Amino acid sequence: MGKARNNYELRKANYDLKTLNKQSKIVNPYTLTHIPKILVCGQGENEQPCAKPTHQRFWCAGKSAGYSQQGVGVNLKSKIVNPPFVPPLAKGGMGGFGIAFDIGTTTIVGSLINLETFKDIGTDSTPNPQSRFGKDILSRIKCIMENASNLDILQQDVISACNSIINSIVRQSPVLSKEDIALIVAVGNSVMEHIFLGISPTSLAKVPYRPVFKDARELSVKDIGLDISSAAKVYAFPLIGGFVGGDTVGVILSTNIHKIKGYALAIDIGTNSEIVLSSKGSLYATSAAAGPAFEGGSIKHGMIAKKGAIQGIGIKNDKLLLDVIGDTTPEGICGSGIIDAIAKLLDIGIIDTTGRIKNRNEVEGNIANRIIEEGQGSGVRGQGNEFVLYKDAKKEITVTQNDVRELQLAKSAIQAGIKLLLKKAKSNTDEIEKVFIAGAFGSNINKDSLAKIGVLEKAWIDKVIFVGDAALDGAKLALCSEEKRKEAEDIAKQTKHLSLSGSAHFQEEFMKGMGFPERSRQ
């Protein structure tokens, strides 16, 4: 191949062709074997084997030239293009399958990956059964402090949930057996990873709020009781410090925020909302105990984001338009739905900036009829007003005054965390160039609604990048690549942890942020 070929760059693999030619061979990220070249013919349909007889070992990039797959040097006019999203140079890979878990305080998600092709076979989720002991991580720690034997119960809860996810995904593939699963990679906040591994997290409840371990943990699946091949291994992500755990490392790894030269934020919205600031090559991270409201927990009619959940709201001419997952009858409201509902009610003046749901006589138009006043009809005295989102003969789904207060607590915690990180890095809101929004509901969140309730600065709206469950994506990368596992460990060591526990500055900012922003006048 001529020198001109050396100008092509395999950005995903961090190798250019000059490097490949010098080394003579590279690790093929698809088959984990050494091959002479990575080529693609540039003809036919994207991501399909080429139909030309001489190109049977090539995959097509088509006109977009966006993907590549291995080939032999049959057609030297073929060009090097970027490979699809796969872990770069997956050294130390293995055959069979692996599962990546994001062990959240409220929800546990798992994805099955083919470790030879890196294809995502299936994903499933389940509520974290530990919630019966309390909705947040502090309640789980308290439970263990009261009775040390509760650690085993809590661990069995999370292991049972993971086994349930494994069984569910495996059932969807008739040719797959649980014995084919060779590796488990798990991410979670510090408390969840401790419990998953059977390690008491009680040290996190006492000054100086330090975890028992921070380094990545590798162990046999037999040590924790997952129902897969006894020869399988488990890799738990390294922790950053305090309550900032492996899930935050996963977010950093999958978004590449640590490689951004300017200023960027990553906000993993959830029960233990984590915030990362990238400041000219330095990383700062903290966790803001937002509570479960963003995931539908502590909400009267809250539920996880699944079929039947209201995930978005529209209001036009006093009529409500509900966006329901699965286009079916509403069963409840998930995190993105409660954010959107409260933002829309703020927008039309049904909720004021203090968070109070107004009385009917304070609201113009027929939409006021959806307000259930305290002590009237189904309204309970002493619990404030409610707003009806949906009603049929069997059920009524409302936004309650307590729901609004729960969201205020959650959003104020995130606001305060962001402000303190910016102060720590001696930066300000105007310097932020990108804002990554992560979370189990990911791209379903309305960014305008996040700004209206005060989680985001209005100036950041056009800088928002939704990255879905980025923690899980980070676990997938590490599942498929030894190099990515090493990168995760480096990230954990390099990130500066800012503890908010007991911080007077946090409490001050938290109280300042309880109110909602003034609504725009039309």
N, C-alpha and C positions, 0 to 999 in steps of 0.2 A: 504494500500500500504506500502511496506517495506521502510526502511531507504534509501536503494540504490536509490529509486526514487527521493530522495531530491537533488540529484546531478545534475539533469537536470535544465537547466536555460531557462526561458522565456526572452531572452535578449530584444526583442522588447518591452515587457511590463515592463521591469525593475523589475520583480518579480521572485523569485525563488520558487520552490515548497514548501520549508520549510515555506516561508511567506504565501503561499496560504493555507497550512494546518493549520497554526496558526490562520488565519483569518476566516477559514471555507468557505469563499466565496470570489469571486472577481467579478469585473465588466467584463462581457464578451464583448470584443471589437467588436464582430459581432452583437449581438442582444441588447447590452446595458442593459442586465438584469443579475441578479445574478444567477450563476450556481455553483454546487459543485466542478466541476473539468473541466479542459480542456484536452481532450484526443484525440488521433488519432490512428487508428488501424495499420498503417504502411503497409497495403496491398493495392493492386490494383493500379490504376492510380492516379498520382498527381492531387490534386484539384478536385477530383470527389467524390460524395457520395459513400460509400462502398456498394458493391453489396450483401454482406453477410447479411442474414435476421436479425441476432443478432446485426448487426452493423449499422442499419439504421440511427442512430443518430451521427455516426462517419463520418469524412471525411478522405480520404486516404492521406498518405504521400508517399507511394510507397518506392522504394529503396533509393531515395535521402533524404528522411525524411526532406524535406525543408519546409513543410507547415503543419498547423494544423487547426482544426476546433473543435467546441464544441462536447462533447459526454457525455454519462452517463456511470457510472461504470459497464458496462456489461462485458467487457474483461479487467481484472485488469493487464493483461500482456502488455496492450497497453502502449506506451511510450509518454512522453512529448517531443515535438519538437518545433522549432521556428515557430511562426505564420507568415503568409505572411505580406507584407508591409501594415500595417494598423495603424491608430493612437492609441497609447497605452492607455489602460484604459480610454476610452472616456466618462468620467463623464459628466453629464449634457447634454447628447445627446438627440436627438429628432427623431421622425419618419419623413417620407416624404423625401424631397430632398433638396439639397443646391447647391449653385453655388459659385465657387471660381473665382475671377477675378484678373488678373494681368493687371493693367492699366498703360500701357507704354506711353511714349511721342510720339512714332511713331505707335505702334501697341497695340491693346487691345485684350486680350485672356481670354476666359471663359471656365470653365469645370463644367459640371453637375455631382453631386455625389449623390448616394443613401445613405442616412444617417443611414439606418439600416444595409445594407450589405457593405457599403463603396466602392461599385463598381462605377467605372468611366463610366458614361452613354454616354457622348459625349463631345467633345471639338470643339470650333470654334473661329475664330479670325477675326478681321477687322481692317483696318487702322484707326488710331485715327483721327476723322474729325477735331479736333482742329488744325491740321497741316495747314489748310488754313490761320491761323493767324501767322504761323511761324513754323519752323522745330524743334526748341529747346525750353526748358523750359523758358529761359530768354525772348524769344519773346512773350510767353504767358503772363508772368508777365507784360511786357511792354504794352501789349494790354489792360490789366486791369488797369494799372496806367494811361493810356491815357483816359480811359472812364470806370468808375466803373461798369456801366451797362453791360459791356462786360463779367463780371464774370458770370452772368446768362446765357449768350449765350454759353460760354465755358462749363459751367456745363451741359447745355442741350445737347451739342454736345456729351459729354462722356456718359450721361445717355441714350441718343438715341442709341449710339453705343452698350451699354450694353444690352438694350432692344432688339436690333436687334440680338445680339448673343443668348439671351434667346429664342427668337422666333425661331431662326434657329435650336437650339438644341432640343427644345420641339417638333418641327415638325417632327423630326427624330424618335420620340417615340409615336406611335399612342395611347398608353394607358396613356400617361402623360399629365397633365394639368399644366399651370403656377400657378394655385391655390395650387398645391402640393409643391411648393417651399417655404420652411420655414425659410431659413437662407441664407444670402449673406455675404461672407467674401471677402474683397478687399485689395489688396496690390498695392503700387505704390510709386514712389519717392515723396518727400515731396510736390512738387508743384502739382502733379497729385492728391494726396490725398486731399489736400486743395480744389482744384477745384471740385473734385467729391462730396465733402461734402458741397459745396457752401460757402467756407471760403476763403476770399481774401489771396493770397500768397505774397502780395506786400512787407511784412516785410522781405522776403527773398532776396529782391533786395537792402536792405540797411544794412550798418554796424550796428550790428554785425551778420547779416544774420541769424536771428532766426525765426523758424516757429511759428505760432500762438499757435499751440498745439503740444505736443509730445506723450501724453498718447493715448492709444487705445480709439476709439470712438464707442459707441453702440447707435443705434437709430432705430426708426421705418422706414420701407421702405416708408411710406407715406411722410416722411420728405424730401426725395430726388426725389421721382417720378418714381421709378422703377415699371415696369408693371407686378407685381406678386401679390400674396395674400397680402391684406392690413394688415394682422396679422403678416407678416414676419418681421424679424429683419435684421439689417445690422451691421456688425462688420468691422471697418476699423483698419488696423494694426497700432501699435505704431510706432513712428518715432525715429530715433537715434539722429539727429541734422543736422542743415543746410539743404543741399539738399539730405542728406542720409536718405531715408525714409523706409516705411514698406516693400518695395520690397527687400531691403537688409536684413532686419530682416527675411524675408521669406527664403532667400538664406541660411542664417546662420542656421535657424531652420531645413531646409530640408537636408542640407549637414552634420549637426552635427559638423561643424568646431569648434564650441565653446567647444567641448568636447575633442579635440585633445590636447595632452600634450606637443607636440613639436611645430614645426613651420609649418604653412600652409597658403596658399593664396586662396582666392576665388575672381574671377573676373567675374562680371556680365556685359558682353559686350553688349552695346547698346548706345542709344543716350546720356544718362546720366550715363555713365559707372561707376559702383560702385566697390570698391576694399575693401576687408576685409583681415586683417592679424591676424592670431591667433598666439600668441607668448607666449608659456608656460603658458597657462591658461588665458592670457589677450587678449582682443579683441580691435582692432583698425580698424576704417573704414573711408573712404573718398569717394568723388565722383569726377570724372574727366570729365568735359564737353566735351565728345568726339565728339559730333555732330551725325547726323543720318547716316553717311556713312556706319557704321557696320550693319545697318538694311536696306540698299539699298536706303536710303534717300540721297538727295543732289548728287546722282550719275545720270548721264545723262540718262542712260537706266535702272536705278534702280527700283526695285519692292520688295514687301515683299516675303518671302519664301512660294510660292504657285505654283500650276501647271503652267508650262511654264517658271519658273525661272531657269536660269543657276546657279547651286549651286557648281560646281566644274569644274576644267579645267585639261586636260592632254595634254602634247605636246610630240609627238614621231615622229622622222624623219621629222621634219618640218611640221607635220600635227597636227591639233588641234582636241582633243577629248573632247566633251562637255557633262557634266553630268547635265541633265535637269530633274527637278522634274516632274514626271508623264510620262517620256520618250516620250515627245511630241515636237512639234516645239517650239523653244525658243521664248519667248515674252520679256524677259529682263534679268536682273541679280540681284540676291539678295545679302545679306551681305556676306555670306560664299563664294559666287561665286567671288565677287570683291576682297576679301582677297586672294583667291586661284589664280585668274588671275594675280594679280600684283606680287604675290610671284613667279609664274612661269615665268613671263616676266623678273623679276629680275634675276632669275636663268639662263636664256639663254642670258642675256645681252641686251635685248631690252630696259629695263629701267635701268638707272645707279643709283648709290647710292644717288645722289642728288634728284632722283625722276623724272628726265627728260626722256621722251620717245624719243629715238634716231631717227635720220634720216635714210632713207633706206640705204644710202651708208656707214653707220657705222655698219651695221649688215650683217653677212654672211648668205648665204642660201636663199632658196625660201621663208622662212617665213617673210623675209623683205618686200615682196610684200603686206603683210597685214597692213603695216604702211601707214596711210594717212598723208602726210606731210601738215603742216600748209599752208593754202592758195592754196592747190592743190586739184583738184577734189571736194569732199564734205568737205574738210578741211577748217575751217574758220580762216581767217587771224587774228593773235593776240591771238589765243586760244590754240596754241601748237599743237603737233601731236596727232593722234589717232591710236589705234590698233583695227583692225576688228576681232571680235570674231565670228560673224555669219552674213551672208548676203543672202537674197533671193530677189525675184522680188518685194516684198512689203516693206521690212524693212532691216535695217542694225543695228546691235548691236555692239557697240564699247566700248573700254576703252579709255577715253579721258585724256588729260593732267590735266584737272581740277579734274577728278575722283581720279587721283593719289595724287594730292595735298590734297584733302579732306581726303583720307585715311591716309596720313602723319600726318595731324593735329590730327586725331582721335587716331592713335596709339601712337603718341608722348605724348598726354595727359595721356593715361593709363600708359605708361612707367614712366612718371614723378610722377604720383600718387603712383605707386609701390615703387619707390626709396624713396620718402618722408615718406611713411609708415614704410619702413624698417629702415630708419634713426630715426624715432620717437621711434621705439621699440628697438633701438640699436641692430639691427640684420643685417644680410647680405644675399645675394642671395644664398650662399653655404649652409645655414642652412635650406632652404626651403625643406620640405619633401613631400608635396603634393600641387598640384595646381588644384583647381576646376575651370572649365570653364563653366559658365552659360550664358544663353541668349536664345532668342526665337528660334534661329537656332541651338543652343546646339551642339548635336553630329555631325552635318553636317560640322562643321569647321575642316579643316585639321590642326592638331597641328604643323606639320612641316612648314606649310605656316605661321602660327602665329609667329614662331621663325624667319623665313626668313624676315618678314617685321619688326620684332623687338619688337613685343608685349611681347613675352616670351624669357627668356634666353635659349640658346641652351641646357644647362645642365638640364633644367626642362622638356624637351620633354617626357622623360619616367616617369615623375611624374604627368603628366596631367590626370585628371579625368573629362570627360565631363558629366555634370549633367543636360543638357537641360534647360528648363524653371524652374529653381530651385525656383524662387520667387513664381511661380504658385503652385509648389509642397508644398511650405511652407504654402500657403493659403489653400490648400486642407487639410493639416494636422490640421490646426486650425479650419477649417470648421467642422471637425469630432470630435474634442477633446477639451473639456474645459481646460484640463491640458496643451495641446499644446498652447492654447491661452495665458494661464498664463506664460508658458515658453517663448513665444514670447515677452511678456511684460517685463520679467526679462532680456532677451537678450538686448532689446532696452535700458534699464537702465544701464546695465553693460558695454556696448560697448563705448569705447572712440572715440569721433568724432574729426577728423583732418580736419579743414577747409582749402581749397586751394584758396578761393576767396581773391584776392588781395595779394597773397603770392609772394614775390620776389623770394624765393627759387623755387617755382613751375615754375615761368616764366623762370628762369635760366635752370632748368632741361628740361623744355618743348622745349626750343630752341636747347639744346644739342641733343635732341632725334629726331629732324625733319628728319635727313638723315636715309637711310636704311643701315643695316649692310653690310659689304663687303661680296660678294658671295664666296662660297667655290670653290677653284680651283680643277678641276677634274684631 
